[in-house]
Amino acid sequence: MSLRFGQKVWVPCEVKPGAFSNERLVRVISPIGDWIGFAPTSVLKEPVVTGETAVQAMVLDVTGVELMLQIFGDALCNSAHADLLSRVTPVDAVQA
C-alpha cells in the first residue's frame, strides 16, 4: 500500500463514552506506541458507544513500514501517533 502526506486513513481503536454524547474516549494501541484522547463520533468508522472501531487520521510521514499520523481528536498527551503501515487502511476517496 502506498500512502502519502495528507492522505486520510483508518486506524483501529477502542472507544468508551466521552463527556458528551457526540464524542468518545479513544485508545489506539500499536506496537510502536499508544494514543489516548477524545474524538467526535463523526471521525469514527462506526460510532459505537463502547468497543472496537477505527478512527480517522492524516498521514504526516511514511518511513519504511512505519508512519506518523495526526489522529482527528484531542490528545491527552502527544498529538502525533506512530504506527505500523500494516495496521491502517485508506479512507475512501469518494465520501458523501
MIDOSE-1310 file (N, C-alpha, C; in nm, 2 decimals, decimal comma, always signed):
residues 96
mslr	+0,08/-0,12/+0,00/+0,00/+0,00/+0,00/+0,09/+0,12/+0,00; +0,06/+0,22/-0,08/+0,13/+0,34/-0,09/+0,05/+0,46/-0,03; +0,11/+0,52/+0,07/+0,04/+0,63/+0,13/+0,13/+0,75/+0,12; +0,07/+0,87/+0,12/+0,14/+1,00/+0,11/+0,10/+1,10/+0,21
fgqk	+0,17/+1,20/+0,23/+0,14/+1,31/+0,32/+0,00/+1,36/+0,29; -0,08/+1,38/+0,40/-0,21/+1,44/+0,38/-0,32/+1,34/+0,36; -0,29/+1,22/+0,33/-0,39/+1,12/+0,30/-0,46/+1,08/+0,43; -0,59/+1,05/+0,42/-0,67/+1,01/+0,54/-0,67/+0,86/+0,54
vwvp	-0,65/+0,80/+0,67/-0,66/+0,66/+0,69/-0,74/+0,63/+0,81; -0,78/+0,50/+0,82/-0,85/+0,45/+0,94/-0,75/+0,38/+1,02; -0,75/+0,40/+1,15/-0,66/+0,34/+1,25/-0,75/+0,26/+1,35; -0,72/+0,13/+1,37/-0,80/+0,06/+1,46/-0,79/+0,11/+1,61
cevk	-0,90/+0,11/+1,68/-0,90/+0,17/+1,81/-1,01/+0,11/+1,90; -1,01/+0,14/+2,03/-1,11/+0,10/+2,12/-1,17/+0,23/+2,17; -1,30/+0,23/+2,19/-1,37/+0,35/+2,24/-1,45/+0,32/+2,36; -1,47/+0,43/+2,44/-1,56/+0,43/+2,56/-1,64/+0,56/+2,55
pgaf	-1,75/+0,58/+2,63/-1,82/+0,70/+2,63/-1,73/+0,82/+2,67; -1,76/+0,93/+2,60/-1,69/+1,06/+2,64/-1,78/+1,14/+2,73; -1,74/+1,26/+2,76/-1,82/+1,35/+2,84/-1,95/+1,39/+2,77; -1,95/+1,39/+2,64/-2,07/+1,44/+2,56/-2,12/+1,32/+2,47
sner	-2,24/+1,33/+2,43/-2,30/+1,22/+2,36/-2,24/+1,20/+2,22; -2,18/+1,31/+2,17/-2,12/+1,31/+2,03/-1,96/+1,29/+2,03; -1,91/+1,24/+2,14/-1,76/+1,22/+2,15/-1,74/+1,09/+2,22; -1,62/+1,04/+2,19/-1,58/+0,91/+2,26/-1,43/+0,93/+2,31
lvrv	-1,40/+0,86/+2,42/-1,27/+0,84/+2,47/-1,21/+0,73/+2,38; -1,10/+0,77/+2,31/-1,04/+0,68/+2,21/-0,90/+0,63/+2,25; -0,88/+0,50/+2,24/-0,74/+0,45/+2,27/-0,69/+0,37/+2,15; -0,58/+0,41/+2,10/-0,52/+0,34/+1,99/-0,39/+0,27/+2,05
ispi	-0,39/+0,14/+2,03/-0,28/+0,06/+2,08/-0,20/+0,00/+1,97; -0,07/+0,04/+1,96/+0,01/-0,02/+1,85/+0,14/-0,07/+1,91; +0,22/-0,15/+1,83/+0,35/-0,20/+1,88/+0,45/-0,08/+1,90; +0,42/+0,03/+1,84/+0,52/+0,14/+1,84/+0,48/+0,24/+1,96
gdwi	+0,35/+0,25/+1,99/+0,31/+0,35/+2,09/+0,16/+0,36/+2,10; +0,11/+0,41/+2,21/-0,03/+0,43/+2,22/-0,07/+0,57/+2,21; -0,20/+0,60/+2,17/-0,26/+0,73/+2,17/-0,39/+0,73/+2,24; -0,41/+0,82/+2,33/-0,53/+0,83/+2,40/-0,58/+0,98/+2,39
gfap	-0,71/+0,99/+2,36/-0,77/+1,12/+2,36/-0,92/+1,11/+2,33; -0,98/+1,23/+2,31/-1,12/+1,24/+2,28/-1,14/+1,27/+2,13; -1,24/+1,20/+2,07/-1,27/+1,23/+1,93/-1,42/+1,24/+1,91; -1,46/+1,32/+1,81/-1,60/+1,33/+1,78/-1,65/+1,20/+1,71
tsvl	-1,77/+1,16/+1,73/-1,82/+1,04/+1,66/-1,82/+1,05/+1,51; -1,81/+1,17/+1,46/-1,81/+1,19/+1,31/-1,68/+1,13/+1,25; -1,57/+1,11/+1,33/-1,45/+1,06/+1,27/-1,42/+0,91/+1,30; -1,53/+0,85/+1,35/-1,52/+0,71/+1,38/-1,59/+0,63/+1,26
kepv	-1,53/+0,52/+1,23/-1,58/+0,43/+1,12/-1,72/+0,39/+1,16; -1,74/+0,33/+1,28/-1,87/+0,30/+1,33/-1,88/+0,38/+1,47; -1,98/+0,46/+1,48/-1,99/+0,54/+1,60/-2,04/+0,47/+1,72; -1,98/+0,35/+1,76/-2,03/+0,27/+1,87/-2,00/+0,35/+2,00
vtge	-2,07/+0,32/+2,10/-2,05/+0,38/+2,23/-1,93/+0,32/+2,30; -1,93/+0,18/+2,30/-1,82/+0,11/+2,36/-1,78/+0,00/+2,27; -1,64/-0,02/+2,26/-1,60/-0,14/+2,18/-1,49/-0,10/+2,08; -1,48/-0,18/+1,98/-1,38/-0,16/+1,88/-1,43/-0,10/+1,75
tavq	-1,36/-0,01/+1,69/-1,39/+0,06/+1,57/-1,26/+0,11/+1,51; -1,27/+0,21/+1,43/-1,15/+0,28/+1,37/-1,17/+0,43/+1,37; -1,06/+0,50/+1,39/-1,07/+0,65/+1,39/-0,99/+0,70/+1,27; -1,04/+0,81/+1,22/-0,97/+0,88/+1,11/-0,84/+0,95/+1,15
amvl	-0,74/+0,94/+1,07/-0,61/+1,01/+1,09/-0,56/+1,06/+0,96; -0,47/+1,16/+0,97/-0,40/+1,21/+0,85/-0,25/+1,16/+0,85; -0,20/+1,12/+0,74/-0,06/+1,08/+0,73/+0,03/+1,20/+0,73; +0,12/+1,20/+0,83/+0,22/+1,31/+0,83/+0,35/+1,27/+0,77
dvtg	+0,39/+1,14/+0,78/+0,52/+1,09/+0,73/+0,51/+0,94/+0,72; +0,58/+0,89/+0,61/+0,59/+0,74/+0,60/+0,74/+0,71/+0,58; +0,79/+0,62/+0,67/+0,93/+0,57/+0,67/+0,93/+0,42/+0,67; +0,95/+0,36/+0,56/+0,95/+0,21/+0,55/+0,82/+0,16/+0,59
velm	+0,81/+0,08/+0,70/+0,69/+0,01/+0,74/+0,62/+0,09/+0,85; +0,68/+0,20/+0,89/+0,62/+0,29/+0,99/+0,57/+0,42/+0,94; +0,47/+0,48/+1,01/+0,42/+0,61/+0,96/+0,39/+0,69/+1,09; +0,39/+0,82/+1,07/+0,35/+0,91/+1,17/+0,21/+0,97/+1,13
lqif	+0,12/+0,97/+1,23/-0,02/+1,01/+1,20/-0,06/+1,13/+1,29; -0,16/+1,20/+1,24/-0,23/+1,30/+1,32/-0,37/+1,25/+1,33; -0,41/+1,20/+1,45/-0,54/+1,15/+1,47/-0,64/+1,26/+1,49; -0,76/+1,25/+1,43/-0,85/+1,36/+1,44/-0,93/+1,36/+1,57
gdal	-0,87/+1,42/+1,67/-0,92/+1,43/+1,80/-0,83/+1,51/+1,89; -0,87/+1,52/+2,02/-0,79/+1,59/+2,11/-0,71/+1,50/+2,20; -0,58/+1,49/+2,18/-0,49/+1,40/+2,26/-0,48/+1,44/+2,40; -0,46/+1,34/+2,49/-0,44/+1,37/+2,63/-0,29/+1,40/+2,65
cnsa	-0,20/+1,35/+2,56/-0,06/+1,38/+2,57/-0,01/+1,41/+2,43; +0,07/+1,33/+2,37/+0,13/+1,35/+2,23/+0,02/+1,36/+2,13; +0,02/+1,46/+2,05/-0,08/+1,47/+1,94/-0,05/+1,39/+1,82; +0,08/+1,37/+1,79/+0,12/+1,28/+1,68/+0,12/+1,13/+1,73
hadl	+0,10/+1,04/+1,64/+0,10/+0,90/+1,68/+0,18/+0,82/+1,58; +0,27/+0,74/+1,62/+0,35/+0,65/+1,54/+0,28/+0,51/+1,53; +0,27/+0,46/+1,41/+0,20/+0,33/+1,40/+0,27/+0,25/+1,28; +0,22/+0,13/+1,26/+0,27/+0,04/+1,15/+0,18/+0,06/+1,03
lsrv	+0,25/+0,07/+0,92/+0,17/+0,08/+0,79/+0,07/-0,03/+0,77; +0,10/-0,15/+0,82/+0,01/-0,27/+0,80/-0,11/-0,26/+0,88; -0,12/-0,17/+0,98/-0,24/-0,16/+1,07/-0,34/-0,06/+1,02; -0,31/+0,02/+0,92/-0,40/+0,13/+0,87/-0,46/+0,09/+0,73
tpvd	-0,58/+0,15/+0,71/-0,64/+0,13/+0,58/-0,68/+0,27/+0,53; -0,67/+0,30/+0,40/-0,71/+0,43/+0,34/-0,86/+0,45/+0,35; -0,89/+0,58/+0,38/-1,03/+0,62/+0,38/-1,07/+0,64/+0,23; -1,19/+0,60/+0,20/-1,23/+0,61/+0,06/-1,22/+0,75/+0,01
avqa	-1,17/+0,76/-0,12/-1,15/+0,90/-0,17/-1,29/+0,96/-0,20; -1,39/+0,88/-0,23/-1,52/+0,94/-0,26/-1,60/+0,92/-0,13; -1,64/+1,04/-0,07/-1,72/+1,04/+0,05/-1,83/+1,13/+0,03; -1,94/+1,10/+0,10/-2,06/+1,19/+0,09/-2,05/+1,31/+0,18
